[in-house]
Amino acid sequence: MRSIRLFDFVEGEAIQVSREIASIRTKADGPNVIFIGGMHGNEPTGVLALAHVMRHVKRLQPLLKGNVYALVGNLTALERGERFIEKDLNRIWHAEHVERARKRDYHPTEIINEVEEQIELWGIIDELMQENPGPFFFVDLHTTSVKSVPFITMSDTIMNRQFSNKVPVPVVIGIEEYLSEPLLSYVNELGCVSMAFEGGQHGEAESVQNHEAMIWLSLVYSGVMKKMEIPHFKKHYEQLLNAAKGDRKVYEIRYRQHIAAGDIFQMLPGFVNFQSIKRDQPLAKHNGQTLRATEDGMIFMPLYQAQGNDGYFTIRHIKRIWLYVSYLFRGLGLYRMLRFLPGVRCYMQSDEMMVVDKSIARWYSTEILHLMGYRRKKKYGDLTLFIRRKYDFRGPGKRPTSNLQNAEAGKSKE
Ligand SMILES: [Zn+2]
């Protein structure tokens, strides 16, 4: 197995890291937790935290119920300390690509580094999924280029909420509508609980501590271990509670500033994550023009590094009452009433897909669709297509299969 040398700046020594930092399989039936570190090669702190925690978890193996995997995302990029080599590994998880990776259905000229990384990474995950009934929990460990409190980003499913509610950090929902094909959206649509945990700023010792704490908490909240079986559980919990300064609110993404290849983008200096901003406040310079906030809110993930095409996001706090109302309405199946809203209609006679006509619909229609568990899929002029997430309250109950595999199963063999 390929392995790389990585300098552990916390312990002051070089360590060897391979794709599988740990794959701990127990005979007991139970949940499967899959941790990923280094999906971006310039974010080694998640990998270091996994290396540290897994040493202990291996010793605690007899207590485990289920399976624990700790995997490295982009091994080559991690070795070089770069976000990616040719393509962002966290933007290529389209069902079709995953299916090609699964079958290794690539012409040799198409195999760039990230395709190779995807083939290896998915090979391990897919094997686990084929052999296990689930449930599956994915925790993808990242850091940000800017100083930040730790936080979670995820799709707004009830399954994800139930897990993230327990972690004492802020949660940001809706980012998957702006990012193309991150791994977590793909596995979420297979019915897995999945979230990205941003531990803090790149390369900080505190980010490693936050990642370690999140790993321990995830082992408990997924049901693989019991709180009492983990030494110093309370200390890990308090690590995150204090690092996040007690903020456990849920925020939604309101805006994303895109940067195209060749654009000149510069964030104005001094922004930190979750900093309050006012409408019309100057935020960045983009191809010689000043970008300003379109509404009051908070700045989120401002870009202060060379690579990446998300300039910044803006977010807004969602009140708990709305989260509760949406939980209730989804549970009662009231999303079926959405078609009676002005400017909203079913697409192909299905409640699962809705088309919103912005020229007729009220300004709040998007908010209501989001709260009802729909995600924005595509925009055609005034029309926007929304799709309801298939697995909201629970997963498929058997091993998740991709839509393509389902479609294939229905096809007769040639
Ligand atoms: Zn990242």
Boltz pocket constraint, residues with backbone or C-beta under 6 A from the ligand:
constraints:
  - pocket:
      binder: B
      contacts: [[A, 39], [A, 40], [A, 43], [A, 141], [A, 142], [A, 143]]
      max_distance: 6.0
